[in-house]
Amino acid sequence: MPLPFEISLDLALGGPGAIPKSSYDAALKEAGAALAWLKTQKLELFDIVDRTDDIAAAQAVADQWKDNSSDIAVLGIGGSSLGGQALKAIAKAGHKPRVTFHDNPDPWSWQQSMAGFDLKTTRFIVISKSGGTAETLFQAITAADAIEKAGGGKYLKHHFAAITEPKKSVLADFADSMGAPKLDHPLGIGGRYSVLSMVGVLPALLMDLDVVKLRAGARAVRDSVLNAPSVAHATPAAGAALHHALAKEGKLTHTVMWNYADRLKTLAAWWQQLWAESLGKDGKGTSPIGAVGPVDQHSQLQLFRDGPNDALYTVIAPDTKGQGLAAPADRSRALGLDYLVGKTMGDLIAAEAKASAETLSRNRRPVRQIRLPVIDEYSIGALMMHFMLETILMGRLMGVDPFDQPGVEESKVLTRKYLAE
Ligand code: PA5
């Protein structure tokens, strides 16, 4: 299957801010070794995109809820929420039931959300790989309590589904205590790598997204990486090499994902967690920054252009030319906006994405450009697999374990300690 994006390294390797060829070539050689290592790994992430049995299990739950629910509230935090949120951004508006994500247990927000739910017709998907995350469990038990107090105690099992590892945990006990369905969180896939599993699939089905297409996009990237004729053709390896070359030159404390579409805003949030939590270890790491369309030309661009030259810029631009409303010709002329005559809003966005990439490059900043002709399940699945593999390869190049998260675990332990005091 073809890749749904085109990556250009022209401005990163050839523009005024070019990474020296010798540095890139050396990094690419190391990335080749990292890629060879990756190919030997039996990653469940590679296999999940071929599976269909788990989609059938999720579909069974979705079918039960689809027509008799007003709201689906997805409870989970970090990797148990951000992927679903990124998928929600590409779902068509107005799908029923409403699907909302509740990651931050802000007391005000949660109370507001609970007050807004019709407790007879709201279902809760509780997602926690470990099954023991306090934030998520707090939301789940307060929701169960509210339903019980509203007289729905007998029907609790129809209001909840849990996605957690198939083993004993608080969340598994919670689901069992009411007889609610439990769906398996894959044992071999970590939270921030789990979007293509049940974690993303069940919410996606309820948002009318095509999860087969999502996995097909991811599969296309997996296959292109595993069968790449050279390391430079494996796009995640080339991306990791770019980062690595800059890091070796002492020019990488940040990496920026700048997306020219509102529908890719939450993709950047998902990627920020993936990159930060996977690679920020042992005194190493780079801070991921998300930016969106023209908005950040009026916000962060000044810093990007003239601040410390210590970042790689990845500009993701969908093909927007000719899309959206056209500028009314007479009004445009009357106001002296002749440059807008015959242009659509999509033309404006396309020009701005190009302008930002060139502004950065002319000011000696390394820029990678990703052209994304279409934003849909296939292309998002592909981008997600691309960035997950790029992160894993980067971990290998940096000599850190991209799969653990000791910082997160420490804060979980301390939170429980302080609550018990
Ligand atoms: O990616 C990770 O591993 C973390 O961000 C987890 O997703 C997050 O801590 C939530 O953990 P759990 O899914 O166990 O509730």
Residues whose N, C-alpha, C, O or C-beta is under 5 A from the ligand:
A	BS01	PA5	I77 G78 G79 S80 I127 S128 K129 S130 G131 T133 G190 G191 R192 Q405 V408
